[in-house]
Amino acid sequence: MDEALLAAYLATDYRIRLPAGGCASLRIGAPMPDALRQLTGDAAWGVITAWNPRSQPMPKAWNRRAQRALLADLRQREDIAGIHAAVGVGVDGWREPSLLVIGPDAASLRSLCARLHQHAFVAGEGGTPPRLCWTGDIP
């Protein structure tokens, strides 16, 4: 496994836009913020993206198209209880638009993220601490 990639995931601040304004931050392994706990309830949730498959930078226009297609697909799914804008922010200023998806379990999200060629995603259930979930497409 690429230790630098693992370190990047673990150091990322996953910022979720809140419906009433502002944002709340998720950190892998840290307690779930109250504002996000209220948003997710007891449901399964995940932070996913279509940007930069295989951790390879893609042109911004390509990434935006892929993210719009992901959002359109999610809106058609019956297991989605909510979708909220998010962004992953790395310690070096790197940013990657993402989505907090409420409803699908980690197995469903793993399958989806593998199809998007994402190495990993963040997931949890209710107020459990966020955990890093690998898709199997790991360098």
A tleap script that builds the chain and sets N, CA, C and O, in Angstrom:
source leaprc.protein.ff14SB
mol = sequence {
  NMET ASP GLU ALA LEU LEU ALA ALA TYR LEU
  ALA THR ASP TYR ARG ILE ARG LEU PRO ALA
  GLY GLY CYS ALA SER LEU ARG ILE GLY ALA
  PRO MET PRO ASP ALA LEU ARG GLN LEU THR
  GLY ASP ALA ALA TRP GLY VAL ILE THR ALA
  TRP ASN PRO ARG SER GLN PRO MET PRO LYS
  ALA TRP ASN ARG ARG ALA GLN ARG ALA LEU
  LEU ALA ASP LEU ARG GLN ARG GLU ASP ILE
  ALA GLY ILE HIE ALA ALA VAL GLY VAL GLY
  VAL ASP GLY TRP ARG GLU PRO SER LEU LEU
  VAL ILE GLY PRO ASP ALA ALA SER LEU ARG
  SER LEU CYS ALA ARG LEU HIE GLN HIE ALA
  PHE VAL ALA GLY GLU GLY GLY THR PRO PRO
  ARG LEU CYS TRP THR GLY ASP ILE CPRO
}
set mol.1.N position { 0.835 -1.177 0.000 }
set mol.1.CA position { 0.000 0.000 0.000 }
set mol.1.C position { 0.881 1.243 0.000 }
set mol.1.O position { 1.954 1.258 0.603 }
set mol.2.N position { 0.430 2.251 -0.662 }
set mol.2.CA position { 1.116 3.531 -0.737 }
set mol.2.C position { 0.917 4.283 0.582 }
set mol.2.O position { -0.171 4.788 0.858 }
set mol.3.N position { 1.969 4.352 1.387 }
set mol.3.CA position { 1.877 4.981 2.713 }
set mol.3.C position { 1.581 6.479 2.610 }
set mol.3.O position { 0.895 7.032 3.471 }
set mol.4.N position { 2.088 7.137 1.569 }
set mol.4.CA position { 1.810 8.566 1.391 }
set mol.4.C position { 0.326 8.797 1.107 }
set mol.4.O position { -0.257 9.769 1.587 }
set mol.5.N position { -0.281 7.905 0.328 }
set mol.5.CA position { -1.709 8.019 0.035 }
set mol.5.C position { -2.526 7.800 1.312 }
set mol.5.O position { -3.472 8.541 1.581 }
set mol.6.N position { -2.165 6.800 2.084 }
set mol.6.CA position { -2.848 6.552 3.348 }
set mol.6.C position { -2.731 7.769 4.259 }
set mol.6.O position { -3.724 8.197 4.848 }
set mol.7.N position { -1.549 8.320 4.380 }
set mol.7.CA position { -1.341 9.498 5.230 }
set mol.7.C position { -2.184 10.675 4.752 }
set mol.7.O position { -2.716 11.429 5.567 }
set mol.8.N position { -2.308 10.834 3.446 }
set mol.8.CA position { -3.123 11.931 2.904 }
set mol.8.C position { -4.591 11.764 3.280 }
set mol.8.O position { -5.240 12.724 3.697 }
set mol.9.N position { -5.114 10.551 3.135 }
set mol.9.CA position { -6.508 10.305 3.532 }
set mol.9.C position { -6.705 10.602 5.015 }
set mol.9.O position { -7.674 11.259 5.395 }
set mol.10.N position { -5.800 10.124 5.842 }
set mol.10.CA position { -5.944 10.282 7.291 }
set mol.10.C position { -5.821 11.738 7.729 }
set mol.10.O position { -6.395 12.122 8.748 }
set mol.11.N position { -5.091 12.546 6.986 }
set mol.11.CA position { -4.900 13.956 7.352 }
set mol.11.C position { -5.976 14.878 6.770 }
set mol.11.O position { -6.050 16.049 7.141 }
set mol.12.N position { -6.793 14.370 5.880 }
set mol.12.CA position { -7.784 15.209 5.205 }
set mol.12.C position { -8.890 15.654 6.154 }
set mol.12.O position { -9.362 14.885 6.992 }
set mol.13.N position { -9.290 16.906 6.004 }
set mol.13.CA position { -10.432 17.482 6.715 }
set mol.13.C position { -11.610 17.399 5.744 }
set mol.13.O position { -11.624 18.082 4.720 }
set mol.14.N position { -12.592 16.566 6.066 }
set mol.14.CA position { -13.767 16.396 5.209 }
set mol.14.C position { -14.842 17.373 5.699 }
set mol.14.O position { -15.484 17.133 6.722 }
set mol.15.N position { -15.033 18.467 4.968 }
set mol.15.CA position { -15.952 19.528 5.374 }
set mol.15.C position { -17.299 19.346 4.687 }
set mol.15.O position { -17.386 19.273 3.461 }
set mol.16.N position { -18.344 19.273 5.501 }
set mol.16.CA position { -19.697 19.028 5.013 }
set mol.16.C position { -20.504 20.309 5.161 }
set mol.16.O position { -20.559 20.890 6.245 }
set mol.17.N position { -21.132 20.751 4.072 }
set mol.17.CA position { -21.985 21.939 4.129 }
set mol.17.C position { -23.270 21.578 4.867 }
set mol.17.O position { -23.909 20.569 4.569 }
set mol.18.N position { -23.637 22.413 5.827 }
set mol.18.CA position { -24.837 22.187 6.628 }
set mol.18.C position { -26.033 22.902 6.010 }
set mol.18.O position { -25.876 23.977 5.430 }
set mol.19.N position { -27.226 22.320 6.126 }
set mol.19.CA position { -28.417 22.930 5.518 }
set mol.19.C position { -28.697 24.357 6.010 }
set mol.19.O position { -29.195 25.180 5.242 }
set mol.20.N position { -28.387 24.659 7.262 }
set mol.20.CA position { -28.654 25.990 7.806 }
set mol.20.C position { -27.504 26.964 7.564 }
set mol.20.O position { -27.554 28.111 8.007 }
set mol.21.N position { -26.468 26.506 6.859 }
set mol.21.CA position { -25.303 27.345 6.588 }
set mol.21.C position { -24.100 26.877 7.384 }
set mol.21.O position { -24.233 26.169 8.382 }
set mol.22.N position { -22.947 27.276 6.936 }
set mol.22.CA position { -21.714 26.862 7.585 }
set mol.22.C position { -21.360 25.430 7.218 }
set mol.22.O position { -21.966 24.834 6.327 }
set mol.23.N position { -20.376 24.890 7.915 }
set mol.23.CA position { -19.967 23.515 7.647 }
set mol.23.C position { -19.509 22.859 8.937 }
set mol.23.O position { -19.240 23.525 9.937 }
set mol.24.N position { -19.428 21.545 8.887 }
set mol.24.CA position { -18.900 20.743 9.987 }
set mol.24.C position { -17.814 19.852 9.411 }
set mol.24.O position { -17.909 19.405 8.268 }
set mol.25.N position { -16.786 19.597 10.202 }
set mol.25.CA position { -15.641 18.822 9.731 }
set mol.25.C position { -15.650 17.398 10.270 }
set mol.25.O position { -15.894 17.156 11.452 }
set mol.26.N position { -15.377 16.470 9.368 }
set mol.26.CA position { -15.179 15.070 9.718 }
set mol.26.C position { -13.692 14.767 9.627 }
set mol.26.O position { -13.009 15.220 8.708 }
set mol.27.N position { -13.205 14.012 10.573 }
set mol.27.CA position { -11.832 13.504 10.549 }
set mol.27.C position { -11.903 12.003 10.810 }
set mol.27.O position { -12.615 11.560 11.711 }
set mol.28.N position { -11.182 11.238 10.042 }
set mol.28.CA position { -11.184 9.789 10.201 }
set mol.28.C position { -10.761 9.442 11.629 }
set mol.28.O position { -9.712 9.871 12.108 }
set mol.29.N position { -11.608 8.652 12.293 }
set mol.29.CA position { -11.331 8.193 13.644 }
set mol.29.C position { -11.735 9.143 14.752 }
set mol.29.O position { -11.723 8.762 15.923 }
set mol.30.N position { -12.093 10.374 14.411 }
set mol.30.CA position { -12.481 11.362 15.422 }
set mol.30.C position { -13.982 11.269 15.690 }
set mol.30.O position { -14.723 10.753 14.854 }
set mol.31.N position { -14.440 11.757 16.837 }
set mol.31.CA position { -15.880 11.735 17.115 }
set mol.31.C position { -16.677 12.486 16.042 }
set mol.31.O position { -16.209 13.473 15.475 }
set mol.32.N position { -17.869 12.001 15.785 }
set mol.32.CA position { -18.782 12.624 14.817 }
set mol.32.C position { -19.283 13.946 15.410 }
set mol.32.O position { -19.805 13.951 16.524 }
set mol.33.N position { -19.136 15.067 14.693 }
set mol.33.CA position { -19.665 16.344 15.196 }
set mol.33.C position { -21.184 16.280 15.389 }
set mol.33.O position { -21.889 15.645 14.606 }
set mol.34.N position { -21.674 16.938 16.431 }
set mol.34.CA position { -23.105 16.922 16.735 }
set mol.34.C position { -23.956 17.357 15.551 }
set mol.34.O position { -25.003 16.764 15.290 }
set mol.35.N position { -23.520 18.388 14.833 }
set mol.35.CA position { -24.312 18.885 13.699 }
set mol.35.C position { -24.474 17.807 12.628 }
set mol.35.O position { -25.527 17.716 11.997 }
set mol.36.N position { -23.445 16.996 12.421 }
set mol.36.CA position { -23.551 15.919 11.435 }
set mol.36.C position { -24.338 14.746 11.985 }
set mol.36.O position { -25.034 14.057 11.238 }
set mol.37.N position { -24.235 14.516 13.265 }
set mol.37.CA position { -25.020 13.452 13.896 }
set mol.37.C position { -26.505 13.756 13.749 }
set mol.37.O position { -27.303 12.853 13.496 }
set mol.38.N position { -26.876 15.017 13.905 }
set mol.38.CA position { -28.270 15.410 13.720 }
set mol.38.C position { -28.698 15.236 12.272 }
set mol.38.O position { -29.844 14.881 11.997 }
set mol.39.N position { -27.790 15.482 11.357 }
set mol.39.CA position { -28.081 15.368 9.929 }
set mol.39.C position { -28.254 13.910 9.491 }
set mol.39.O position { -29.148 13.610 8.700 }
set mol.40.N position { -27.423 13.014 9.988 }
set mol.40.CA position { -27.455 11.618 9.558 }
set mol.40.C position { -28.419 10.762 10.371 }
set mol.40.O position { -28.863 9.716 9.898 }
set mol.41.N position { -28.750 11.190 11.584 }
set mol.41.CA position { -29.575 10.350 12.441 }
set mol.41.C position { -28.854 9.032 12.693 }
set mol.41.O position { -27.651 9.021 12.954 }
set mol.42.N position { -29.580 7.930 12.616 }
set mol.42.CA position { -28.989 6.607 12.823 }
set mol.42.C position { -28.603 5.936 11.507 }
set mol.42.O position { -28.172 4.783 11.504 }
set mol.43.N position { -28.752 6.639 10.402 }
set mol.43.CA position { -28.531 6.054 9.076 }
set mol.43.C position { -27.047 5.837 8.770 }
set mol.43.O position { -26.172 6.468 9.365 }
set mol.44.N position { -26.793 4.941 7.841 }
set mol.44.CA position { -25.457 4.783 7.269 }
set mol.44.C position { -25.180 6.010 6.400 }
set mol.44.O position { -26.107 6.626 5.874 }
set mol.45.N position { -23.915 6.359 6.253 }
set mol.45.CA position { -23.545 7.524 5.457 }
set mol.45.C position { -22.124 7.331 4.916 }
set mol.45.O position { -21.369 6.487 5.398 }
set mol.46.N position { -21.784 8.130 3.911 }
set mol.46.CA position { -20.436 8.098 3.365 }
set mol.46.C position { -20.086 9.398 2.682 }
set mol.46.O position { -20.967 10.131 2.231 }
set mol.47.N position { -18.817 9.680 2.605 }
set mol.47.CA position { -18.304 10.828 1.854 }
set mol.47.C position { -17.601 10.253 0.634 }
set mol.47.O position { -16.619 9.520 0.748 }
set mol.48.N position { -18.131 10.606 -0.544 }
set mol.48.CA position { -17.630 10.028 -1.795 }
set mol.48.C position { -17.378 11.132 -2.808 }
set mol.48.O position { -17.831 12.264 -2.637 }
set mol.49.N position { -16.654 10.792 -3.861 }
set mol.49.CA position { -16.379 11.733 -4.945 }
set mol.49.C position { -16.135 10.977 -6.245 }
set mol.49.O position { -15.833 9.784 -6.240 }
set mol.50.N position { -16.269 11.684 -7.338 }
set mol.50.CA position { -15.898 11.147 -8.643 }
set mol.50.C position { -14.607 11.805 -9.149 }
set mol.50.O position { -14.090 11.437 -10.203 }
set mol.51.N position { -14.094 12.774 -8.395 }
set mol.51.CA position { -12.897 13.499 -8.811 }
set mol.51.C position { -11.648 12.625 -8.766 }
set mol.51.O position { -11.509 11.757 -7.904 }
set mol.52.N position { -10.760 12.869 -9.697 }
set mol.52.CA position { -9.402 12.310 -9.717 }
set mol.52.C position { -9.346 10.803 -9.466 }
set mol.52.O position { -8.760 10.359 -8.479 }
set mol.53.N position { -9.961 10.008 -10.366 }
set mol.53.CA position { -9.916 8.555 -10.188 }
set mol.53.C position { -8.476 8.041 -10.110 }
set mol.53.O position { -7.559 8.573 -10.737 }
set mol.54.N position { -8.323 6.978 -9.308 }
set mol.54.CA position { -7.002 6.361 -9.070 }
set mol.54.C position { -5.991 7.369 -8.513 }
set mol.54.O position { -4.782 7.194 -8.666 }
set mol.55.N position { -6.500 8.428 -7.863 }
set mol.55.CA position { -5.661 9.481 -7.273 }
set mol.55.C position { -4.769 10.156 -8.316 }
set mol.55.O position { -3.679 10.634 -8.003 }
set mol.56.N position { -5.247 10.185 -9.545 }
set mol.56.CA position { -4.525 10.840 -10.632 }
set mol.56.C position { -5.239 12.141 -10.984 }
set mol.56.O position { -6.420 12.115 -11.330 }
set mol.57.N position { -4.552 13.270 -10.904 }
set mol.57.CA position { -5.206 14.540 -11.231 }
set mol.57.C position { -5.780 14.530 -12.647 }
set mol.57.O position { -5.124 14.131 -13.609 }
set mol.58.N position { -7.007 14.976 -12.732 }
set mol.58.CA position { -7.695 15.091 -14.015 }
set mol.58.C position { -8.019 16.567 -14.241 }
set mol.58.O position { -8.060 17.345 -13.288 }
set mol.59.N position { -8.251 16.957 -15.498 }
set mol.59.CA position { -8.628 18.346 -15.766 }
set mol.59.C position { -9.914 18.711 -15.019 }
set mol.59.O position { -10.798 17.875 -14.833 }
set mol.60.N position { -9.999 19.962 -14.599 }
set mol.60.CA position { -11.144 20.424 -13.823 }
set mol.60.C position { -12.459 20.169 -14.547 }
set mol.60.O position { -13.435 19.757 -13.921 }
set mol.61.N position { -12.502 20.404 -15.848 }
set mol.61.CA position { -13.742 20.186 -16.607 }
set mol.61.C position { -14.141 18.710 -16.577 }
set mol.61.O position { -15.322 18.393 -16.439 }
set mol.62.N position { -13.174 17.815 -16.705 }
set mol.62.CA position { -13.466 16.378 -16.637 }
set mol.62.C position { -14.031 16.019 -15.260 }
set mol.62.O position { -15.046 15.331 -15.153 }
set mol.63.N position { -13.356 16.494 -14.209 }
set mol.63.CA position { -13.807 16.218 -12.846 }
set mol.63.C position { -15.223 16.738 -12.602 }
set mol.63.O position { -16.038 16.053 -11.984 }
set mol.64.N position { -15.512 17.928 -13.078 }
set mol.64.CA position { -16.858 18.496 -12.876 }
set mol.64.C position { -17.923 17.660 -13.580 }
set mol.64.O position { -18.993 17.423 -13.019 }
set mol.65.N position { -17.638 17.211 -14.804 }
set mol.65.CA position { -18.592 16.350 -15.517 }
set mol.65.C position { -18.822 15.042 -14.764 }
set mol.65.O position { -19.957 14.586 -14.621 }
set mol.66.N position { -17.736 14.448 -14.287 }
set mol.66.CA position { -17.844 13.182 -13.554 }
set mol.66.C position { -18.647 13.367 -12.259 }
set mol.66.O position { -19.454 12.508 -11.904 }
set mol.67.N position { -18.430 14.471 -11.564 }
set mol.67.CA position { -19.146 14.719 -10.320 }
set mol.67.C position { -20.634 14.974 -10.587 }
set mol.67.O position { -21.490 14.511 -9.832 }
set mol.68.N position { -20.939 15.709 -11.659 }
set mol.68.CA position { -22.350 15.943 -12.021 }
set mol.68.C position { -23.031 14.625 -12.382 }
set mol.68.O position { -24.188 14.410 -12.022 }
set mol.69.N position { -22.329 13.744 -13.085 }
set mol.69.CA position { -22.900 12.441 -13.436 }
set mol.69.C position { -23.134 11.603 -12.179 }
set mol.69.O position { -24.156 10.925 -12.074 }
set mol.70.N position { -22.206 11.641 -11.232 }
set mol.70.CA position { -22.384 10.926 -9.975 }
set mol.70.C position { -23.604 11.464 -9.232 }
set mol.70.O position { -24.421 10.683 -8.744 }
set mol.71.N position { -23.736 12.763 -9.141 }
set mol.71.CA position { -24.874 13.367 -8.448 }
set mol.71.C position { -26.191 12.969 -9.110 }
set mol.71.O position { -27.161 12.655 -8.420 }
set mol.72.N position { -26.229 12.980 -10.435 }
set mol.72.CA position { -27.441 12.571 -11.157 }
set mol.72.C position { -27.776 11.112 -10.866 }
set mol.72.O position { -28.942 10.771 -10.666 }
set mol.73.N position { -26.763 10.249 -10.839 }
set mol.73.CA position { -26.986 8.831 -10.520 }
set mol.73.C position { -27.510 8.658 -9.097 }
set mol.73.O position { -28.436 7.881 -8.863 }
set mol.74.N position { -26.920 9.377 -8.154 }
set mol.74.CA position { -27.351 9.272 -6.761 }
set mol.74.C position { -28.806 9.706 -6.593 }
set mol.74.O position { -29.554 9.107 -5.821 }
set mol.75.N position { -29.195 10.735 -7.309 }
set mol.75.CA position { -30.567 11.241 -7.194 }
set mol.75.C position { -31.607 10.244 -7.708 }
set mol.75.O position { -32.789 10.368 -7.386 }
set mol.76.N position { -31.185 9.267 -8.496 }
set mol.76.CA position { -32.090 8.245 -9.018 }
set mol.76.C position { -32.211 7.039 -8.095 }
set mol.76.O position { -33.104 6.211 -8.276 }
set mol.77.N position { -31.332 6.928 -7.117 }
set mol.77.CA position { -31.312 5.752 -6.238 }
set mol.77.C position { -32.376 5.861 -5.154 }
set mol.77.O position { -32.597 6.934 -4.592 }
set mol.78.N position { -33.018 4.760 -4.871 }
set mol.78.CA position { -34.061 4.724 -3.849 }
set mol.78.C position { -33.504 4.649 -2.434 }
set mol.78.O position { -34.219 4.944 -1.476 }
set mol.79.N position { -32.232 4.256 -2.284 }
set mol.79.CA position { -31.662 4.109 -0.946 }
set mol.79.C position { -31.008 5.391 -0.422 }
set mol.79.O position { -30.361 5.368 0.625 }
set mol.80.N position { -31.168 6.490 -1.128 }
set mol.80.CA position { -30.568 7.763 -0.726 }
set mol.80.C position { -31.560 8.562 0.111 }
set mol.80.O position { -32.648 8.902 -0.352 }
set mol.81.N position { -31.167 8.858 1.356 }
set mol.81.CA position { -32.010 9.670 2.242 }
set mol.81.C position { -31.602 11.142 2.213 }
set mol.81.O position { -32.372 12.008 2.626 }
set mol.82.N position { -30.397 11.425 1.728 }
set mol.82.CA position { -29.928 12.802 1.651 }
set mol.82.C position { -28.584 12.886 0.972 }
set mol.82.O position { -27.780 11.954 1.021 }
set mol.83.N position { -28.352 14.027 0.333 }
set mol.83.CA position { -27.078 14.309 -0.328 }
set mol.83.C position { -26.694 15.738 0.052 }
set mol.83.O position { -27.495 16.662 -0.087 }
set mol.84.N position { -25.472 15.910 0.528 }
set mol.84.CA position { -25.006 17.233 0.943 }
set mol.84.C position { -23.631 17.502 0.338 }
set mol.84.O position { -22.790 16.607 0.264 }
set mol.85.N position { -23.414 18.731 -0.090 }
set mol.85.CA position { -22.125 19.123 -0.649 }
set mol.85.C position { -21.038 19.008 0.414 }
set mol.85.O position { -21.266 19.273 1.594 }
set mol.86.N position { -19.872 18.613 -0.027 }
set mol.86.CA position { -18.728 18.450 0.868 }
set mol.86.C position { -17.455 18.765 0.080 }
set mol.86.O position { -17.475 18.890 -1.144 }
set mol.87.N position { -16.376 18.887 0.800 }
set mol.87.CA position { -15.070 19.054 0.165 }
set mol.87.C position { -14.019 18.450 1.089 }
set mol.87.O position { -14.043 18.650 2.304 }
set mol.88.N position { -13.100 17.710 0.487 }
set mol.88.CA position { -11.948 17.204 1.228 }
set mol.88.C position { -10.831 18.222 1.093 }
set mol.88.O position { -10.508 18.659 -0.012 }
set mol.89.N position { -10.243 18.597 2.219 }
set mol.89.CA position { -9.174 19.598 2.218 }
set mol.89.C position { -7.937 18.974 2.843 }
set mol.89.O position { -7.949 18.562 4.003 }
set mol.90.N position { -6.869 18.911 2.057 }
set mol.90.CA position { -5.613 18.335 2.540 }
set mol.90.C position { -4.757 19.360 3.243 }
set mol.90.O position { -5.001 20.563 3.147 }
set mol.91.N position { -3.752 18.879 3.951 }
set mol.91.CA position { -2.882 19.774 4.716 }
set mol.91.C position { -2.051 20.681 3.817 }
set mol.91.O position { -1.587 21.730 4.263 }
set mol.92.N position { -1.858 20.300 2.575 }
set mol.92.CA position { -1.056 21.102 1.653 }
set mol.92.C position { -1.911 22.039 0.797 }
set mol.92.O position { -1.422 22.613 -0.176 }
set mol.93.N position { -3.197 22.194 1.163 }
set mol.93.CA position { -4.082 23.081 0.419 }
set mol.93.C position { -4.864 22.392 -0.683 }
set mol.93.O position { -5.707 23.016 -1.328 }
set mol.94.N position { -4.594 21.107 -0.907 }
set mol.94.CA position { -5.326 20.326 -1.915 }
set mol.94.C position { -6.792 20.297 -1.522 }
set mol.94.O position { -7.115 20.183 -0.340 }
set mol.95.N position { -7.688 20.399 -2.506 }
set mol.95.CA position { -9.133 20.375 -2.281 }
set mol.95.C position { -9.789 19.485 -3.322 }
set mol.95.O position { -9.409 19.490 -4.493 }
set mol.96.N position { -10.784 18.716 -2.875 }
set mol.96.CA position { -11.493 17.841 -3.794 }
set mol.96.C position { -12.982 17.849 -3.439 }
set mol.96.O position { -13.371 17.354 -2.381 }
set mol.97.N position { -13.820 18.411 -4.325 }
set mol.97.CA position { -15.255 18.386 -4.064 }
set mol.97.C position { -15.751 16.960 -3.860 }
set mol.97.O position { -15.329 16.027 -4.543 }
set mol.98.N position { -16.655 16.821 -2.903 }
set mol.98.CA position { -17.179 15.511 -2.513 }
set mol.98.C position { -18.653 15.649 -2.167 }
set mol.98.O position { -19.228 16.734 -2.251 }
set mol.99.N position { -19.245 14.541 -1.780 }
set mol.99.CA position { -20.650 14.514 -1.379 }
set mol.99.C position { -20.805 13.662 -0.132 }
set mol.99.O position { -20.244 12.569 -0.047 }
set mol.100.N position { -21.565 14.160 0.836 }
set mol.100.CA position { -22.002 13.333 1.952 }
set mol.100.C position { -23.298 12.689 1.498 }
set mol.100.O position { -24.269 13.378 1.183 }
set mol.101.N position { -23.306 11.367 1.467 }
set mol.101.CA position { -24.464 10.608 1.014 }
set mol.101.C position { -25.024 9.856 2.216 }
set mol.101.O position { -24.305 9.096 2.865 }
set mol.102.N position { -26.296 10.065 2.512 }
set mol.102.CA position { -26.932 9.418 3.651 }
set mol.102.C position { -27.867 8.329 3.138 }
set mol.102.O position { -28.700 8.568 2.264 }
set mol.103.N position { -27.715 7.129 3.695 }
set mol.103.CA position { -28.609 6.026 3.347 }
set mol.103.C position { -27.886 4.746 2.970 }
set mol.103.O position { -28.063 3.734 3.648 }
set mol.104.N position { -27.078 4.746 1.912 }
set mol.104.CA position { -26.437 3.483 1.497 }
set mol.104.C position { -25.412 3.011 2.527 }
set mol.104.O position { -24.716 3.821 3.140 }
set mol.105.N position { -25.327 1.703 2.708 }
set mol.105.CA position { -24.332 1.159 3.626 }
set mol.105.C position { -22.952 1.137 2.959 }
set mol.105.O position { -22.820 1.402 1.764 }
set mol.106.N position { -21.943 0.819 3.750 }
set mol.106.CA position { -20.563 0.846 3.255 }
set mol.106.C position { -20.352 -0.115 2.094 }
set mol.106.O position { -19.581 0.193 1.186 }
set mol.107.N position { -21.009 -1.266 2.094 }
set mol.107.CA position { -20.846 -2.223 0.992 }
set mol.107.C position { -21.351 -1.631 -0.318 }
set mol.107.O position { -20.705 -1.787 -1.354 }
set mol.108.N position { -22.491 -0.957 -0.285 }
set mol.108.CA position { -23.028 -0.315 -1.492 }
set mol.108.C position { -22.111 0.803 -1.965 }
set mol.108.O position { -21.855 0.944 -3.161 }
set mol.109.N position { -21.617 1.599 -1.016 }
set mol.109.CA position { -20.718 2.690 -1.388 }
set mol.109.C position { -19.389 2.163 -1.910 }
set mol.109.O position { -18.805 2.756 -2.816 }
set mol.110.N position { -18.904 1.061 -1.355 }
set mol.110.CA position { -17.650 0.455 -1.839 }
set mol.110.C position { -17.795 0.054 -3.307 }
set mol.110.O position { -16.905 0.311 -4.118 }
set mol.111.N position { -18.907 -0.570 -3.637 }
set mol.111.CA position { -19.154 -0.979 -5.016 }
set mol.111.C position { -19.216 0.237 -5.945 }
set mol.111.O position { -18.619 0.234 -7.021 }
set mol.112.N position { -19.934 1.263 -5.526 }
set mol.112.CA position { -20.048 2.484 -6.330 }
set mol.112.C position { -18.680 3.136 -6.510 }
set mol.112.O position { -18.301 3.478 -7.630 }
set mol.113.N position { -17.943 3.308 -5.427 }
set mol.113.CA position { -16.639 3.971 -5.510 }
set mol.113.C position { -15.630 3.154 -6.318 }
set mol.113.O position { -14.773 3.727 -6.990 }
set mol.114.N position { -15.721 1.837 -6.261 }
set mol.114.CA position { -14.847 0.999 -7.090 }
set mol.114.C position { -15.134 1.229 -8.574 }
set mol.114.O position { -14.212 1.293 -9.386 }
set mol.115.N position { -16.413 1.353 -8.920 }
set mol.115.CA position { -16.771 1.636 -10.326 }
set mol.115.C position { -16.245 2.999 -10.766 }
set mol.115.O position { -15.953 3.209 -11.943 }
set mol.116.N position { -16.125 3.929 -9.806 }
set mol.116.CA position { -15.597 5.263 -10.105 }
set mol.116.C position { -14.069 5.293 -10.055 }
set mol.116.O position { -13.456 6.341 -10.260 }
set mol.117.N position { -13.460 4.136 -9.781 }
set mol.117.CA position { -12.002 3.992 -9.673 }
set mol.117.C position { -11.417 4.845 -8.553 }
set mol.117.O position { -10.318 5.386 -8.675 }
set mol.118.N position { -12.167 4.956 -7.464 }
set mol.118.CA position { -11.674 5.630 -6.273 }
set mol.118.C position { -11.005 4.601 -5.378 }
set mol.118.O position { -11.510 3.488 -5.230 }
set mol.119.N position { -9.888 4.953 -4.788 }
set mol.119.CA position { -9.174 4.025 -3.908 }
set mol.119.C position { -9.905 3.812 -2.592 }
set mol.119.O position { -9.870 2.719 -2.027 }
set mol.120.N position { -10.570 4.863 -2.101 }
set mol.120.CA position { -11.180 4.782 -0.774 }
set mol.120.C position { -12.284 5.826 -0.646 }
set mol.120.O position { -12.451 6.701 -1.496 }
set mol.121.N position { -13.030 5.700 0.451 }
set mol.121.CA position { -14.059 6.664 0.809 }
set mol.121.C position { -14.170 6.646 2.326 }
set mol.121.O position { -13.584 5.788 2.986 }
set mol.122.N position { -14.912 7.583 2.871 }
set mol.122.CA position { -15.115 7.682 4.308 }
set mol.122.C position { -16.548 7.258 4.595 }
set mol.122.O position { -17.464 7.644 3.868 }
set mol.123.N position { -16.755 6.460 5.656 }
set mol.123.CA position { -18.100 5.967 5.949 }
set mol.123.C position { -18.319 5.841 7.450 }
set mol.123.O position { -17.381 5.867 8.246 }
set mol.124.N position { -19.599 5.703 7.806 }
set mol.124.CA position { -19.987 5.472 9.192 }
set mol.124.C position { -21.461 5.146 9.257 }
set mol.124.O position { -22.149 5.104 8.237 }
set mol.125.N position { -21.933 4.918 10.457 }
set mol.125.CA position { -23.354 4.696 10.703 }
set mol.125.C position { -23.726 5.570 11.877 }
set mol.125.O position { -23.080 5.523 12.924 }
set mol.126.N position { -24.777 6.379 11.708 }
set mol.126.CA position { -25.207 7.249 12.791 }
set mol.126.C position { -24.049 8.091 13.290 }
set mol.126.O position { -23.390 8.782 12.513 }
set mol.127.N position { -23.808 8.028 14.585 }
set mol.127.CA position { -22.769 8.847 15.182 }
set mol.127.C position { -21.433 8.168 15.358 }
set mol.127.O position { -20.591 8.665 16.106 }
set mol.128.N position { -21.206 7.035 14.685 }
set mol.128.CA position { -19.908 6.359 14.825 }
set mol.128.C position { -18.801 7.227 14.230 }
set mol.128.O position { -19.049 7.998 13.304 }
set mol.129.N position { -17.596 7.109 14.750 }
set mol.129.CA position { -16.490 7.869 14.162 }
set mol.129.C position { -16.292 7.501 12.696 }
set mol.129.O position { -16.428 6.335 12.327 }
set mol.130.N position { -15.975 8.473 11.867 }
set mol.130.CA position { -15.718 8.191 10.457 }
set mol.130.C position { -14.558 7.209 10.301 }
set mol.130.O position { -13.558 7.290 11.015 }
set mol.131.N position { -14.712 6.277 9.348 }
set mol.131.CA position { -13.643 5.318 9.085 }
set mol.131.C position { -13.290 5.342 7.595 }
set mol.131.O position { -14.129 5.617 6.737 }
set mol.132.N position { -12.036 5.046 7.326 }
set mol.132.CA position { -11.559 4.957 5.956 }
set mol.132.C position { -11.881 3.572 5.433 }
set mol.132.O position { -11.544 2.572 6.067 }
set mol.133.N position { -12.527 3.506 4.286 }
set mol.133.CA position { -12.922 2.230 3.660 }
set mol.133.C position { -12.235 2.126 2.303 }
set mol.133.O position { -12.427 2.983 1.441 }
set mol.134.N position { -11.450 1.099 2.117 }
set mol.134.CA position { -10.775 0.869 0.839 }
set mol.134.C position { -11.721 0.158 -0.123 }
set mol.134.O position { -12.562 -0.637 0.297 }
set mol.135.N position { -11.580 0.447 -1.408 }
set mol.135.CA position { -12.443 -0.176 -2.405 }
set mol.135.C position { -11.874 -1.473 -2.948 }
set mol.135.O position { -12.604 -2.270 -3.538 }
set mol.136.N position { -10.622 -1.691 -2.763 }
set mol.136.CA position { -9.958 -2.846 -3.371 }
set mol.136.C position { -9.103 -2.400 -4.546 }
set mol.136.O position { -8.243 -3.151 -5.007 }
set mol.137.N position { -9.329 -1.179 -5.038 }
set mol.137.CA position { -8.550 -0.588 -6.130 }
set mol.137.C position { -7.415 0.227 -5.496 }
set mol.137.O position { -7.372 1.452 -5.613 }
set mol.138.N position { -6.501 -0.479 -4.823 }
set mol.138.CA position { -5.463 0.173 -4.019 }
set mol.138.C position { -4.111 0.029 -4.695 }
set mol.138.O position { -3.765 -1.047 -5.181 }
set mol.139.N position { -3.353 1.105 -4.725 }
set mol.139.CA position { -2.020 1.032 -5.354 }
set mol.139.C position { -1.048 0.183 -4.551 }
set mol.139.O position { 0.107 0.026 -4.948 }
savepdb mol mol.pdb
quit
